Amino acid sequence: MSSLTHNSMTNHHAPGLIQQIGETLHVWHERYRTRRELTNWTARDLHDVGLSWTDIAYEADKPFWRA
C-alpha cells in the first residue's frame, strides 16, 4: 500500500460521532449537577420559582440519562 491514505479506508463519520458522544456526556453531566444543586435550595428559593419539595424530590430521583 502506498503512503497515501485511500479514500475508501477513511472513516468520515468518526468526527461527528465523537462530537455527539461529547455533547451527550455534557448534557448528562449538566443534568446530574443541576439536580444535585436543586436539593440544596431553600424553601424560599423554591417558592420564588414555584416549585415544591415534592417537585424537587421527583426531579432529583431521576437518573442522569432521563430528561
ABEGO torsion letter per residue (X at the ends): XBABBBAAABBAAAAAAAAAAAAAAAAAAAAAAAAAAAAABBAAAAAAAGBBAAAAAAAAABBAABX
